[in-house]
């Protein structure tokens, strides 16, 4: 939950900018955030499982609870076996998130954003700010408190043959006719230059009321699936032809990347236990830093393998699953060695570095220097 809140902080700014002034602002904010949560949840679930398993193993060993359990005949592997079962549950849950909830949430977010940007034109208007709507440039000097009426409006629109149309009005307001949203201008002037090749041919017209369409409140959003990130997992698997926006390798990358991220939950608890179990008598200053860096490195390797794999003949699947296999086997070996009495991983690393004259703990190094005559 903390991770979701942190990741959603930047999204809050974008969402509030979209819904500012809307009568149902809180409801729309909740819908937009709800649609975007699966995007963050896809990689927050493995991270939460990993860090939760690590802190659990670390606290139990630092507090000597693991030693007490071993004295009663319960091995380290049996003590932490529940975390491995939890990893299987998280893997199944994450497949559902990345395969179904994430693409549906992404499409819902884009559809709702499209609706806000097209039908609620007045929500995006800012005082003394130029803004582009299709091929029009609109400037409003002042927005009234109701946010439906404006003062001192300028509209500039490009026409065919290089011509332009400029509209000036001292006041205007948003009106709705059936499903069409209109900007109704009062007591203004319209200046039209039909052809840029003849700039002297200028038509000027004063008007009392002029309606300008600015959006369609009921215009449907495009069908889902234009972007491969909006396709469900079965739809991605069944996609075997390139489209205008994505190649077959792009679809392959999307499929295998989703599965690799979801299946990471199978080995992350074992890796976390191997890193978290430590000697209760010897504290390692860099243990948590190393554990955090390792999961960041794994995430970056998955991203790198997906991007590079699309340029290779073998495709992205080979590289992505190679990274997964290396970490899976390494986690299995480390978990086995940690739980069979060989000793905590970080202690073994410290001992190996001590043998070659290096020490991970600067405080221990300083104490040894202070004791040297």
NUTI-695426 format. One record per residue (C-alpha): residue in three letters; residue number from 0; x, y, z. Coordinates in Angstrom, 1 decimal, always signed. Layout:
BEGIN
DOZA code pos      X      Y      Z
DOZA  ALA NUM      X      Y      Z
...
//
This chain:
BEGIN
DOZA code pos      X      Y      Z
DOZA  UNK   0   +0.0   +0.0   +0.0
DOZA  UNK   1   +2.9   +2.4   +0.8
DOZA  UNK   2   +4.5   +1.6   -2.6
DOZA  UNK   3   +1.2   +2.2   -4.4
DOZA  UNK   4   +0.7   +5.6   -2.7
DOZA  UNK   5   +4.3   +6.7   -3.5
DOZA  UNK   6   +4.0   +5.6   -7.2
DOZA  UNK   7   +0.6   +7.3   -7.5
DOZA  UNK   8   +1.8  +10.7   -6.2
DOZA  UNK   9   +2.9  +11.9   -9.7
DOZA  UNK  10   -0.3  +10.5  -11.2
DOZA  UNK  11   -2.3  +12.6   -8.8
DOZA  UNK  12   -1.0  +15.8  -10.4
DOZA  UNK  13   -2.1  +14.7  -13.9
DOZA  UNK  14   -5.5  +13.5  -12.7
DOZA  UNK  15   -6.2  +16.7  -10.7
DOZA  UNK  16   -5.3  +18.8  -13.8
DOZA  UNK  17   -7.8  +16.8  -15.8
DOZA  UNK  18  -10.7  +17.0  -13.4
DOZA  UNK  19  -10.2  +20.5  -12.0
DOZA  UNK  20  -13.6  +22.2  -11.9
DOZA  UNK  21  -15.7  +19.1  -12.6
DOZA  UNK  22  -18.8  +18.8  -10.5
DOZA  UNK  23  -18.0  +15.1   -9.9
DOZA  UNK  24  -14.3  +15.6   -9.3
DOZA  UNK  25  -13.8  +13.2   -6.5
DOZA  UNK  26  -15.7  +10.4   -8.2
DOZA  UNK  27  -13.7  +10.8  -11.4
DOZA  UNK  28  -10.4  +10.9   -9.5
DOZA  UNK  29  -11.4   +7.7   -7.8
DOZA  UNK  30  -12.2   +6.1  -11.2
DOZA  UNK  31   -9.0   +7.3  -12.8
DOZA  UNK  32   -6.9   +6.1   -9.9
DOZA  UNK  33   -8.7   +2.8   -9.8
DOZA  UNK  34   -8.1   +2.2  -13.5
DOZA  UNK  35   -4.4   +3.0  -13.1
DOZA  UNK  36   -3.7   +0.9  -10.0
DOZA  UNK  37   -3.3   -2.4  -11.8
DOZA  UNK  38   -0.4   -0.9  -13.8
DOZA  UNK  39   +1.5   -0.2  -10.5
DOZA  UNK  40   +0.2   -3.4   -8.8
DOZA  UNK  41   +1.9   -5.6  -11.5
DOZA  UNK  42   +5.4   -4.9  -10.2
DOZA  UNK  43   +4.5   -3.8   -6.6
DOZA  UNK  44   +3.2   -7.4   -5.8
DOZA  UNK  45   +6.6   -9.1   -6.4
DOZA  UNK  46   +8.4   -6.2   -4.7
DOZA  UNK  47   +6.1   -6.4   -1.6
DOZA  UNK  48   +6.5  -10.2   -1.5
DOZA  UNK  49  +10.3   -9.9   -1.7
DOZA  UNK  50  +10.8   -7.2   +0.8
DOZA  UNK  51   +8.2   -8.6   +3.2
DOZA  UNK  52  +10.0  -12.0   +3.1
DOZA  UNK  53  +13.3  -10.4   +3.6
DOZA  UNK  54  +12.3   -8.3   +6.6
DOZA  UNK  55  +10.5  -11.3   +8.2
DOZA  UNK  56  +13.6  -13.5   +7.8
DOZA  UNK  57  +15.9  -10.8   +9.1
DOZA  UNK  58  +13.9   -9.9  +12.2
DOZA  UNK  59  +13.4  -13.6  +13.1
DOZA  UNK  60  +17.1  -14.3  +12.9
DOZA  UNK  61  +18.2  -11.0  +14.6
DOZA  UNK  62  +15.9  -11.7  +17.5
DOZA  UNK  63  +17.1  -15.4  +17.8
DOZA  UNK  64  +13.7  -16.8  +17.1
DOZA  UNK  65  +15.1  -19.0  +14.4
DOZA  UNK  66  +17.6  -20.4  +16.8
DOZA  UNK  67  +14.8  -21.3  +19.2
DOZA  UNK  68  +12.8  -22.9  +16.5
DOZA  UNK  69  +15.8  -24.9  +15.4
DOZA  UNK  70  +16.3  -26.1  +19.0
DOZA  UNK  71  +12.8  -27.5  +19.0
DOZA  UNK  72  +13.6  -29.5  +15.8
DOZA  UNK  73  +12.1  -27.1  +13.2
DOZA  UNK  74  +14.6  -26.4  +10.4
DOZA  UNK  75  +15.1  -23.1   +8.6
DOZA  UNK  76  +13.5  -24.5   +5.5
DOZA  UNK  77  +10.4  -25.6   +7.4
DOZA  UNK  78  +10.2  -22.3   +9.2
DOZA  UNK  79  +10.1  -20.3   +6.0
DOZA  UNK  80   +8.3  -22.7   +3.8
DOZA  UNK  81   +5.1  -20.7   +4.2
DOZA  UNK  82   +6.7  -17.9   +2.3
DOZA  UNK  83   +7.4  -20.2   -0.7
DOZA  UNK  84   +3.7  -21.2   -0.7
DOZA  UNK  85   +2.8  -17.5   -0.5
DOZA  UNK  86   +5.0  -17.0   -3.5
DOZA  UNK  87   +3.0  -19.5   -5.5
DOZA  UNK  88   -0.2  -17.7   -4.5
DOZA  UNK  89   +1.3  -14.3   -5.5
DOZA  UNK  90   +2.4  -15.7   -8.8
DOZA  UNK  91   -1.1  -16.8   -9.7
DOZA  UNK  92   -2.5  -13.5   -8.5
DOZA  UNK  93   +0.0  -11.5  -10.6
DOZA  UNK  94   -0.8  -13.5  -13.7
DOZA  UNK  95   -4.4  -12.3  -13.3
DOZA  UNK  96   -3.2   -8.7  -12.7
DOZA  UNK  97   -0.8   -8.5  -15.7
DOZA  UNK  98   -3.0  -10.7  -18.0
DOZA  UNK  99   -6.4   -9.2  -17.4
DOZA  UNK 100   -6.6   -6.3  -14.9
DOZA  UNK 101   -3.7   -4.3  -16.2
DOZA  UNK 102   -4.8   -4.1  -19.9
DOZA  UNK 103   -8.4   -3.5  -19.0
DOZA  UNK 104   -7.4   -0.8  -16.5
DOZA  UNK 105   -5.1   +0.9  -19.0
DOZA  UNK 106   -7.9   +1.0  -21.6
DOZA  UNK 107  -10.4   +2.3  -19.1
DOZA  UNK 108   -8.0   +5.1  -18.0
DOZA  UNK 109   -7.4   +6.1  -21.6
DOZA  UNK 110  -11.1   +6.1  -22.4
DOZA  UNK 111  -12.0   +8.2  -19.4
DOZA  UNK 112   -9.2  +10.6  -20.2
DOZA  UNK 113  -10.3  +10.9  -23.8
DOZA  UNK 114  -13.9  +11.6  -22.6
DOZA  UNK 115  -12.7  +14.3  -20.2
DOZA  UNK 116  -10.4  +16.0  -22.8
DOZA  UNK 117  -13.1  +16.0  -25.6
DOZA  UNK 118  -16.4  +16.5  -23.8
DOZA  UNK 119  -15.3  +18.6  -20.9
DOZA  UNK 120  -13.5  +21.2  -22.8
DOZA  UNK 121  -14.0  +24.0  -20.3
DOZA  UNK 122  -12.2  +21.9  -17.6
DOZA  UNK 123   -8.9  +22.4  -19.4
DOZA  UNK 124   -9.2  +26.1  -19.9
DOZA  UNK 125   -6.7  +28.2  -17.8
DOZA  UNK 126   -6.6  +32.0  -17.3
DOZA  UNK 127   -4.4  +33.8  -19.8
DOZA  UNK 128   -3.1  +30.6  -21.3
DOZA  UNK 129   -2.9  +29.5  -25.0
DOZA  UNK 130   -4.3  +26.0  -25.6
DOZA  UNK 131   -4.7  +23.9  -28.7
DOZA  UNK 132   -7.9  +22.0  -29.5
DOZA  UNK 133   -7.6  +20.0  -32.7
DOZA  UNK 134   -6.6  +22.7  -35.3
DOZA  UNK 135   -7.7  +25.6  -33.2
DOZA  UNK 136   -5.7  +27.8  -30.8
DOZA  UNK 137   -7.8  +29.3  -28.0
DOZA  UNK 138   -7.0  +32.0  -25.5
DOZA  UNK 139   -9.2  +33.0  -22.6
DOZA  UNK 140   -8.2  +36.0  -20.5
DOZA  UNK 141  -10.5  +35.4  -17.6
DOZA  UNK 142  -12.6  +32.4  -16.4
DOZA  UNK 143  -15.6  +33.1  -14.1
DOZA  UNK 144  -16.2  +31.2  -10.9
DOZA  UNK 145  -18.7  +28.9  -12.4
DOZA  UNK 146  -16.0  +27.8  -15.0
DOZA  UNK 147  -18.7  +27.7  -17.6
DOZA  UNK 148  -18.5  +31.3  -18.7
DOZA  UNK 149  -15.4  +33.3  -20.0
DOZA  UNK 150  -14.4  +36.8  -20.8
DOZA  UNK 151  -12.2  +38.2  -23.6
DOZA  UNK 152  -11.8  +35.2  -25.9
DOZA  UNK 153   -9.5  +34.7  -28.9
DOZA  UNK 154   -9.8  +31.8  -31.3
DOZA  UNK 155   -7.4  +31.2  -34.2
DOZA  UNK 156   -8.0  +28.4  -36.7
DOZA  UNK 157   -6.1  +27.3  -39.8
DOZA  UNK 158   -8.1  +26.8  -43.0
DOZA  UNK 159   -7.5  +25.2  -46.3
DOZA  UNK 160   -5.1  +26.9  -48.8
DOZA  UNK 161   -3.2  +28.4  -45.9
DOZA  UNK 162   -6.1  +30.6  -44.9
DOZA  UNK 163   -6.9  +31.6  -41.3
DOZA  UNK 164   -9.9  +32.5  -39.2
DOZA  UNK 165   -9.7  +34.7  -36.2
DOZA  UNK 166  -12.6  +35.2  -33.7
DOZA  UNK 167  -12.7  +37.8  -31.0
DOZA  UNK 168  -15.4  +38.1  -28.4
DOZA  UNK 169  -15.7  +39.9  -25.1
DOZA  UNK 170  -17.6  +37.1  -23.4
DOZA  UNK 171  -18.8  +33.5  -24.0
DOZA  UNK 172  -20.1  +30.4  -22.3
DOZA  UNK 173  -20.3  +26.7  -22.7
DOZA  UNK 174  -23.7  +25.4  -23.9
DOZA  UNK 175  -24.8  +21.9  -24.7
DOZA  UNK 176  -27.1  +21.0  -27.5
DOZA  UNK 177  -28.0  +17.3  -27.4
DOZA  UNK 178  -24.6  +15.6  -27.3
DOZA  UNK 179  -22.7  +18.4  -28.8
DOZA  UNK 180  -20.8  +20.9  -26.6
DOZA  UNK 181  -20.6  +24.4  -28.0
DOZA  UNK 182  -18.7  +27.5  -27.1
DOZA  UNK 183  -21.3  +30.3  -27.4
DOZA  UNK 184  -19.7  +33.7  -28.1
DOZA  UNK 185  -21.5  +37.0  -27.7
DOZA  UNK 186  -21.1  +40.4  -29.5
DOZA  UNK 187  -17.8  +39.5  -31.2
DOZA  UNK 188  -16.1  +39.7  -34.5
DOZA  UNK 189  -14.9  +37.1  -37.0
DOZA  UNK 190  -12.0  +37.8  -39.5
DOZA  UNK 191  -11.4  +35.3  -42.3
DOZA  UNK 192   -8.6  +35.1  -44.8
DOZA  UNK 193   -9.7  +32.5  -47.4
DOZA  UNK 194   -6.4  +32.2  -49.3
DOZA  UNK 195   -2.9  +32.9  -48.0
DOZA  UNK 196   -1.8  +33.8  -51.5
DOZA  UNK 197   -4.2  +36.7  -51.4
DOZA  UNK 198   -3.9  +38.2  -47.9
DOZA  UNK 199   -5.8  +41.3  -48.9
DOZA  UNK 200   -9.0  +39.3  -49.4
DOZA  UNK 201  -10.2  +39.7  -45.9
DOZA  UNK 202  -13.8  +39.1  -44.7
DOZA  UNK 203  -14.9  +40.7  -41.5
DOZA  UNK 204  -18.2  +39.9  -39.8
DOZA  UNK 205  -19.7  +41.2  -36.5
DOZA  UNK 206  -22.1  +38.8  -34.7
DOZA  UNK 207  -24.4  +38.9  -31.7
DOZA  UNK 208  -24.2  +35.1  -31.1
DOZA  UNK 209  -21.9  +32.5  -32.6
DOZA  UNK 210  -21.8  +28.8  -31.6
DOZA  UNK 211  -18.5  +27.0  -32.1
DOZA  UNK 212  -18.4  +23.2  -31.5
DOZA  UNK 213  -15.7  +22.2  -29.1
DOZA  UNK 214  -16.4  +18.6  -28.4
DOZA  UNK 215  -18.8  +15.7  -28.5
DOZA  UNK 216  -20.0  +14.6  -25.1
DOZA  UNK 217  -21.1  +11.2  -26.4
DOZA  UNK 218  -18.3  +10.5  -28.9
DOZA  UNK 219  -17.2   +6.9  -28.4
DOZA  UNK 220  -13.6   +6.1  -27.7
DOZA  UNK 221  -11.8   +3.8  -30.1
DOZA  UNK 222  -12.1   +0.1  -29.7
DOZA  UNK 223   -9.8   -1.7  -27.3
DOZA  UNK 224   -6.7   -3.4  -28.7
DOZA  UNK 225   -5.1   -0.6  -30.8
DOZA  UNK 226   -2.1   -0.8  -28.4
DOZA  UNK 227   -0.7   -4.2  -27.5
DOZA  UNK 228   -0.7   -3.1  -23.8
DOZA  UNK 229   -4.5   -3.1  -23.9
DOZA  UNK 230   -4.8   -6.7  -25.1
DOZA  UNK 231   -5.6   -9.5  -22.6
DOZA  UNK 232   -3.1  -12.3  -22.2
DOZA  UNK 233   -5.1  -14.8  -24.4
DOZA  UNK 234   -5.5  -12.1  -27.1
DOZA  UNK 235   -1.8  -11.5  -27.0
DOZA  UNK 236   -1.0  -15.1  -27.3
DOZA  UNK 237   -3.3  -15.5  -30.3
DOZA  UNK 238   -1.8  -12.4  -32.1
DOZA  UNK 239   +0.4  -13.7  -34.8
DOZA  UNK 240   +0.5  -10.9  -37.3
DOZA  UNK 241   +2.0   -7.4  -37.3
DOZA  UNK 242   -0.2   -4.3  -37.2
DOZA  UNK 243   +0.5   -0.7  -38.1
DOZA  UNK 244   +1.5   +0.1  -34.5
DOZA  UNK 245   +3.2   -3.2  -33.4
DOZA  UNK 246   +5.2   -6.0  -34.8
DOZA  UNK 247   +5.1   -9.7  -33.9
DOZA  UNK 248   +8.2   -9.2  -31.7
DOZA  UNK 249   +6.4   -6.4  -29.8
DOZA  UNK 250   +3.6   -8.8  -29.0
DOZA  UNK 251   +6.1  -11.5  -28.0
DOZA  UNK 252   +7.9   -9.1  -25.7
DOZA  UNK 253   +4.6   -8.1  -24.1
DOZA  UNK 254   +3.6  -11.7  -23.5
DOZA  UNK 255   +6.9  -13.0  -22.1
DOZA  UNK 256   +7.6   -9.8  -20.0
DOZA  UNK 257   +4.2  -10.1  -18.3
DOZA  UNK 258   +4.8  -13.8  -17.5
DOZA  UNK 259   +8.4  -13.3  -16.3
DOZA  UNK 260   +7.3  -10.5  -13.9
DOZA  UNK 261   +4.5  -12.7  -12.6
DOZA  UNK 262   +6.5  -15.9  -12.3
DOZA  UNK 263   +9.2  -14.0  -10.4
DOZA  UNK 264   +7.1  -14.5   -7.3
DOZA  UNK 265   +8.1  -18.2   -7.4
DOZA  UNK 266  +11.8  -17.5   -6.5
DOZA  UNK 267  +11.7  -14.1   -4.7
DOZA  UNK 268  +10.8  -15.5   -1.3
DOZA  UNK 269  +13.8  -18.0   -1.5
DOZA  UNK 270  +16.2  -15.2   -2.5
DOZA  UNK 271  +14.8  -13.0   +0.3
DOZA  UNK 272  +15.3  -15.7   +2.9
DOZA  UNK 273  +18.8  -16.4   +1.7
DOZA  UNK 274  +19.6  -12.7   +2.1
DOZA  UNK 275  +17.6  -12.1   +5.3
DOZA  UNK 276  +19.0  -15.0   +7.4
DOZA  UNK 277  +22.0  -13.7   +9.3
DOZA  UNK 278  +24.0  -14.4  +12.5
DOZA  UNK 279  +22.3  -12.9  +15.6
DOZA  UNK 280  +25.8  -12.2  +17.0
DOZA  UNK 281  +27.2  -10.4  +14.0
DOZA  UNK 282  +25.4   -7.6  +12.3
DOZA  UNK 283  +26.1   -6.7   +8.7
DOZA  UNK 284  +25.8   -3.0   +7.8
DOZA  UNK 285  +25.3   -3.5   +4.1
DOZA  UNK 286  +22.8   -6.4   +4.1
DOZA  UNK 287  +19.6   -4.4   +3.5
DOZA  UNK 288  +21.4   -2.2   +0.9
DOZA  UNK 289  +22.6   -5.3   -1.0
DOZA  UNK 290  +19.1   -6.8   -0.8
DOZA  UNK 291  +17.5   -3.7   -2.2
DOZA  UNK 292  +20.1   -3.3   -5.0
DOZA  UNK 293  +19.6   -6.9   -6.1
DOZA  UNK 294  +15.9   -6.6   -6.8
DOZA  UNK 295  +16.6   -3.3   -8.7
DOZA  UNK 296  +19.2   -5.0  -10.8
DOZA  UNK 297  +16.8   -7.9  -11.6
DOZA  UNK 298  +14.1   -5.4  -12.7
DOZA  UNK 299  +16.5   -3.5  -14.9
DOZA  UNK 300  +17.8   -6.7  -16.4
DOZA  UNK 301  +14.3   -7.7  -17.3
DOZA  UNK 302  +13.6   -4.3  -18.9
DOZA  UNK 303  +17.0   -4.5  -20.8
DOZA  UNK 304  +16.3   -8.1  -22.0
DOZA  UNK 305  +12.9   -7.1  -23.3
DOZA  UNK 306  +14.2   -4.1  -25.2
DOZA  UNK 307  +17.3   -5.8  -26.7
DOZA  UNK 308  +15.5   -9.0  -27.5
DOZA  UNK 309  +13.2   -7.3  -30.0
DOZA  UNK 310  +16.3   -6.4  -32.0
DOZA  UNK 311  +17.8   -9.9  -32.0
DOZA  UNK 312  +17.0  -12.8  -34.3
DOZA  UNK 313  +16.2  -15.1  -31.4
DOZA  UNK 314  +13.5  -12.7  -30.2
DOZA  UNK 315  +12.9  -11.3  -26.7
DOZA  UNK 316  +11.7  -14.6  -25.2
DOZA  UNK 317  +15.2  -16.2  -25.0
DOZA  UNK 318  +16.8  -13.3  -23.2
DOZA  UNK 319  +13.8  -12.7  -20.8
DOZA  UNK 320  +13.6  -16.3  -19.7
DOZA  UNK 321  +17.4  -16.6  -19.5
DOZA  UNK 322  +17.4  -13.8  -16.9
DOZA  UNK 323  +14.5  -15.5  -15.1
DOZA  UNK 324  +16.3  -18.9  -15.1
DOZA  UNK 325  +19.6  -17.5  -13.8
DOZA  UNK 326  +17.9  -15.8  -10.9
DOZA  UNK 327  +15.6  -18.8  -10.2
DOZA  UNK 328  +18.6  -21.3  -10.1
DOZA  UNK 329  +20.7  -18.9   -8.0
DOZA  UNK 330  +17.9  -18.4   -5.5
DOZA  UNK 331  +17.3  -22.1   -5.2
DOZA  UNK 332  +21.0  -22.8   -4.6
DOZA  UNK 333  +21.3  -20.0   -2.1
DOZA  UNK 334  +18.2  -21.0   -0.2
DOZA  UNK 335  +19.4  -24.6   -0.1
DOZA  UNK 336  +22.8  -23.6   +1.2
DOZA  UNK 337  +21.4  -21.2   +3.8
DOZA  UNK 338  +18.9  -23.8   +5.1
DOZA  UNK 339  +21.2  -26.8   +5.3
DOZA  UNK 340  +23.6  -25.4   +7.9
DOZA  UNK 341  +26.2  -23.9   +5.6
DOZA  UNK 342  +25.6  -20.5   +7.1
DOZA  UNK 343  +23.9  -17.2   +6.2
DOZA  UNK 344  +24.9  -15.8   +2.8
DOZA  UNK 345  +26.0  -12.4   +4.0
DOZA  UNK 346  +28.2  -13.9   +6.7
DOZA  UNK 347  +29.8  -16.1   +4.1
DOZA  UNK 348  +30.4  -13.1   +1.8
DOZA  UNK 349  +32.0  -11.2   +4.7
DOZA  UNK 350  +34.2  -14.1   +5.6
DOZA  UNK 351  +35.4  -14.5   +2.0
DOZA  UNK 352  +36.2  -10.8   +1.8
DOZA  UNK 353  +38.0  -10.9   +5.2
DOZA  UNK 354  +40.3  -13.6   +3.8
DOZA  UNK 355  +41.4  -11.4   +0.9
DOZA  UNK 356  +41.8   -8.3   +3.1
DOZA  UNK 357  +38.5   -6.6   +2.5
DOZA  UNK 358  +35.8   -5.8   +5.0
DOZA  UNK 359  +32.2   -4.7   +4.3
DOZA  UNK 360  +31.8   -3.2   +7.8
DOZA  UNK 361  +33.7   +0.2   +8.1
DOZA  UNK 362  +33.2   +0.2  +11.9
DOZA  UNK 363  +34.9   -3.2  +12.3
DOZA  UNK 364  +37.8   -2.0  +10.1
DOZA  UNK 365  +38.1   +1.2  +12.2
DOZA  UNK 366  +38.1   -0.8  +15.4
DOZA  UNK 367  +40.8   -3.1  +14.1
DOZA  UNK 368  +43.0   -0.1  +13.1
DOZA  UNK 369  +42.5   +1.5  +16.6
DOZA  UNK 370  +43.7   -1.7  +18.3
DOZA  UNK 371  +46.8   -2.0  +16.1
DOZA  UNK 372  +49.9   -0.8  +18.1
//
